[in-house]
Every structure is written in C-alpha cells, then in structure tokens.
Amino acid sequence: MSTALHPASPPESPGNAASRPLRRRAISGRAPARPTTAAAIHSIGAATAVLLWLVAIGAMIHEPILIPPLAASAALVHSAPALPLAQPRGVVIGHLVGAAVGYGVLALAGSTAWAAAVAAGVTLALVMAARTPHSPACATAVVVVLQAPVAARFVPLLFGSTVLIVLTGYAASRVRREAPRYPAYWW
C-alpha cells in the first residue's frame, strides 16, 4: 500500500531515502503530464499567432483590440482545448456577458476598483448559471469598469476577437494530426 494513494497510512521514516520519491509522487501525482515538445511548440505558436493577428487588426483600424482577457482566452483554447472553459460557447458568450455586466455596473456604480470587483463576481455567477464557463470573461468585466471603453466600438471588436480565437483554435487543431480536436462541443 503506497502513501501516495493512501495518505492515512503511516509515513516512512524521514531518513529513509526510499521515502523521497514516494513523497515527490504524492505531491506531483495529480499534475498534468508535460506536453511533448511538438505539442508545446504547436500550442504556443498558435496562441501567439492569433494574438499577433489581433494586434495587426488593431493597428490597421487604429483601435487597440488585444486586451489581457483575450490573451488568457487564447491560452485556454490553444493549451487546454478539451476543458469546458475553452469551448466556443464559453469563450464568445462569456466575454459578451462580461462586457454587458461591466457596462451595467459601470452605469450603476461608476469606475472604481470596488465596482470592478463586483462586476467580476456577477459575471462569474452569470456565466456559471448560463453554463458558459470562461474565467477570462470576469476580467473583461473588470476592464470595462476600469477603462470605460466606448461600447459601440468595444463590443463588436470583442465579439470579432473571440470568434477569431475560436476559429484559430479550430484550424490549429486540424493542422497537427496528434493535436486534440477543438472544440469538444460547439454549443
């Protein structure tokens, strides 16, 4: 019986060299496996490419498009494509919910850190209730409250950006044969 599987069993003596690998396994046993070099390069390359596309589009239209929550979304889609947080429904709808909540809280409470924290919490509650989990959407609500972007420009750009992230996730998962297929589900 291993202490890694049964923490209630008596520990081996601290001086025993054989107990060190067991402890290491107990601590790291639940962590995901390291990706292969090819998988890591593929994920990093795809995420970086879509973020560079967002920067390029923003430069062409003279409007900043890349915001931190979108970088987090790209990282989720390209590095953990099977997670519920990375699915298109959560990415697109989640960010739109975050923006809507952000504008609502901004209108009611103004642009303060307190209001931003409330907006993030309300966004989390709504995306969970709507079954569209996407943690970066909470950050979108914070950005809206603290930066107060013009909604008529921000929301369409946010929508287009999330769709581009999802489409590049779809395309990238088809380029490398061994890559997990994205999305796990569309809706």
Helices and strands as residue ranges (DSSP letters): H 19-28, H 37-61, H 68-79, G 84-86, H 88-88, I 89-93, H 94-109, H 113-129, H 136-147, H 151-175
